Amino acid sequence: MARSKRDLKTQRTLQDVRHLRGLDRMAHFEAGGSLEDWRGRHQIYVDRRREANKRMCRRQASEE
């Protein structure tokens, strides 16, 4: 099945972005930047309500 022109254009754009990102990374390290600075801040937050429900569900039932 042949790819559409839109898919090829998207792939080309993503390839260009990856290339530019690599150049930015190289410049960052050449300027003395650290890997920690490059990675940035961890942006994933825990859904506390969901985790509390999960813990509640999985604890052992008390025999009464």
C-alpha positions in Angstrom: 0.0 0.0 0.0 1.5 3.3 -1.1 1.9 6.1 1.4 0.0 9.3 0.8 1.8 12.6 0.2 0.6 13.8 3.5 2.3 10.9 5.3 5.5 11.5 3.4 5.4 15.2 4.3 4.8 14.4 7.9 7.7 11.9 8.0 10.0 14.5 6.3 9.0 17.2 8.9 9.6 14.8 11.8 13.0 13.9 10.3 13.9 17.5 10.1 12.8 18.2 13.7 14.9 15.2 14.9 17.9 16.6 13.0 17.5 20.1 14.5 17.0 18.6 18.0 20.3 16.7 17.6 22.1 19.9 16.6 20.6 21.7 19.6 21.8 18.8 21.8 25.3 19.0 20.4 25.5 22.8 20.9 24.2 22.4 24.5 27.0 20.0 25.4 29.7 21.9 23.6 28.7 25.0 25.7 29.4 23.0 28.8 25.8 21.9 29.6 25.2 18.8 31.6 23.0 15.8 30.8 20.8 16.7 33.8 20.1 20.2 32.3 19.4 18.7 28.9 16.8 16.2 30.2 14.9 18.8 32.1 12.3 18.4 34.8 10.2 15.2 35.3 6.7 16.2 34.2 4.7 13.1 35.2 2.4 13.5 38.2 0.7 10.8 40.1 -3.1 10.8 40.2 -3.4 10.6 44.0 -7.0 9.6 44.1 -6.4 6.8 41.7 -3.4 5.5 43.6 -5.3 5.7 46.9 -8.1 3.6 45.4 -5.6 1.1 44.0 -3.9 0.7 47.4 -7.3 0.4 49.1 -8.4 -2.3 46.7 -5.2 -4.3 46.9 -4.7 -4.4 50.7 -5.6 -7.6 52.5 -9.1 -7.9 53.9 -9.3 -8.2 57.6 -11.1 -11.2 59.0 -13.8 -10.1 61.5 
